[in-house]
Amino acid sequence: MSDSLTCYIYRSSAKADMYVYLLEKDDFDCIPDELKRGFARLDFAMELELHPGRKLAKEDAATVTKNLQSQGFHIQMPSDTTVDELLARIAEENLKESLNNS
């Protein structure tokens, strides 16, 4: 059994330096709809082989691997945005959308 894992990385058009790592290429179904809306368009950036000791520019390879294995995706946030800020922005957009549809 190999300790390596192939993942697929997509760049979000919503914000610079926001990336989504997927375990399966083009399998966006594993991402909750609320999160998908926050990414706008996702453009394929690269295929990457993760393995113990792999150095990534902004992420910990062990954390990325754990997230991929447990949920099928990993989100790399821009350094100036936290996950809580992203979720708050998505909730606000959902509220505006539901008010506009009322």
Secondary structure, DSSP 8 states (H G I E B T S, - for coil): --S-EEEEEEEESSSTT-EEEESSTT-GGGS-HHHHHHH-SEEEEEEEEE-TT-B-SSSBHHHHHHHHHHHSEEEE--TT--HHHHHHHHHHHHHHHHHHT-
